[in-house]
Amino acid sequence: MALGWLLVDQDRASRLLALTGMTAEDLREGANSPRILSEIIRYLEGYEADLVAAADAIGTTPVRLVNARIELERQH
């Protein structure tokens, strides 16, 4: 869900790709990958305003997103 929030806005999506080095293909292929999803949340953690906005948009809290990243990192 956080990935979807990032991708609906062209500026956010472009910044994600520029700062992470990921490509659109990486995102398509890794949309269900614990590694890619944890990287997305870690990226959001780097800019608190985006972390808070993403959490709000998907109906959760920033703490839950961070905890989800921790759990995803355990899976890979």
WOGIZI-V692781 format. One record per run of one state. SS is the DSSP state (H for helix, E for strand, - for the rest). FROM is the first residue (numbers start at 1). LEN is the number of residues. Records with the same first field share a line. If there is no record, write none. Layout:
BEGIN
SS=FROM-LEN, FROM-LEN
END
This chain:
BEGIN
-=1-1, 8-2, 21-3, 30-4, 46-2, 58-4, 76-1
H=2-6, 10-11, 24-6, 34-12, 48-10, 62-14
END
